[in-house]
Amino acid sequence: MFSNFDETNKDVVNIRQLDSVALQLLVDYIYTGEIIVTKENVQVLLPAASILQLDFVSAACAMFLQKQLESVIAE
């Protein structure tokens, strides 16, 4: 399926669009099925999840941001 990519024969592949903290959180999510979205990680986690098409994590980030916005509006 991915045999036409240059990266197929490389031991290391650089993914420059992804923040290293976000990538570690997403790898942990893939192995555990658990993700913790916080104010500190949501801004790097959402775009990384979107790039990697991890829809559950993207939705969790969106829900977190919506709750944050609702709490600000309620003040």
N, C-alpha and C positions, 0 to 999 in steps of 0.2 A: 504494500500500500504506500509506504513512504520511501520506496527505493530510489526515487528520482531526486531526492534532496541531497545537497552536498554534505549535510550533517550526518548522513547515514553511515559513513565510514570514519567519523571522528569520535575520539574518546571524550572530548569536552565540547560542549555546545554553549556558547554565550547567548544569554537572553537579556539583552540590555534594557528592554522596556520594563522589566520587573524589578521592583525593590526587593532586596535580599531578605528583609524582615517579612515582607508579605509572602514571598516565595516559601520561606520556612514555615509560616503559619499554614499555607495552603498544602504543603507536603504533609504536615502533621494532620490536617483535616482529611486528606486522602487516605491516610493510614488509620485514623481513629474515628472518622465520621463526626468529629466535634470541632466547632469553631467558636471562639470567643471574640466578639466584635466590641471594641472599646473606642473611646474618643481618640486615643493615641494611635490606633492602627487603622481606623476606618478609611482614611484618605488614601492610604497606600493599598489597602486590601481590596477595595471595590474595583479599581482599574485592573489590578492583577487578576482578580477572579473573572472579570469580564474578558480579558485577553485569553485566559485559559478556558473560558466557557464553563466555569463552575457556577452554574445557575443558582444552586441552593445558597452558596456563599454570597453571590451578588444580591439575592433577595434578602438575605439576613442583614447585609450592609444597608440596603435600602430601607428595611424596616427599622433598623437602629437609627438611621438619619431622620426618618419620619417621626419617631418617638422623641428624638432630641428637638426637632422643630416644634412639635406639639407642646412640649414642656416650656419652650421659650415663649410661644404665643400665649400660653395660659398664664404666664407671669404678669 
